[in-house]
């Protein structure tokens, strides 16, 4: 996968997660599969709006749908969330290293003052 493809996937995923309804749907799916009706239950929005949110999450690769007779349950794509976490961790670790170096410099400066 090229850098541009990875960037596009990250953009779609973070954009999808930018909406509180979609984040709540992800939270619900983290507890197990759910149908569109089950995902729609806590929200005062139309089923059409819920379907649109599901389409955004699916296009971002954050969820998948399967077919079980008449049911079309949605499932969380844990691998996609792990990819996001990995990307965030890369930058978090770099910042933590800079903070540790700054703390070391400040400790040296404190020792020199005393």
N, C-alpha and C positions, 0 to 999 in steps of 0.2 A: 504494500500500500504506500502510495506517495505521501509526501508531507502535505500537499494540498488536499488530498483525500482525507487524511487524518484531521486536518484543520476544519474541513467541511463537516465531518462527523461531530467534532467537538462543538462547532457553532450550532448545529441543529440540536444537539443534546442540551447545551446550556440555554438556548432560546426556548426550547420546550419546557425546561425546568424554571424558566422565568415567570411562569404563570402559577398562581397559588392553587388553582383548581387542579392543574396537572401534577403539581407537587403532592397534593393530597391524594390523587389517584395513585401515584407511585408509592406513597406511604401505605395505602390500602393494599396494593398488590404485593408489598413486601411481606404481608401476612398470608398470602396465598392467592390463587387464581380468583377471578371475579368476572361476572358477566357485565354487559353494558348497564343493565338495570341495577345491578348491585353497586356499580361504580357511580351511577347517577343518583342513587338514593339520598345522600346527604346534601345535595346541591339544589338550590332553587333555580335551576336552569332547565331548558328543554332537553329532551333526549337527542335532538339534532345537535345542540351545542356540545353535549357530552360526546356524541359520536365524532364531532370535529376535533375535540381535545384528544380523543383516542387516536385519531388519524395522525395528529401531530406527534404524539408519543411514539406511534408505530413508525412513522417516517424517520424519526430521530434514532430509531433502533433501540429505544428504551423498553419497549414492550413487544410482545408477539401475541398473535391470536391463533387459536386452534379450533378445530371443529369436533364437536362431540354430539352427534345426532343433530338436534335442532339448536343446541347450545353453541355459542361461539365465545368461550371464555378467553379472557386476557391474562397474560402471564408477564411477570417482570423479567427482563433480560438482565440478569445479574452481571454478566460479562461486560455489558455496556457501562453499568455503574462502576465496575472495577476499573475500566479504562479511564473514566472521569476521575476517579479517586487517585489513580496512578499519576495522571497528568498534574493534578493539584499537589500531590505529595512531592513531585519533582521541585516545584517552586517553593513549597513550604520548607523542605529540607535546606534549600539554598539560603533562604532567609534566616533559618535557625542557625546555620553555620556563621553567617555574618554577625548575628547577635552574639554568638559565643565569642567570636574574635573581638568584638567591641567590648564585651564584658571583661575579657582578658586584658585589654589595653587599659580599661578603667581601673582594674585591680592594680596594675603596675603603677599607674599614676597615683593612686591612693597610697601605695607603699612608699613612693618617692616623696610624698608630702610629709610623711611621718618620720 
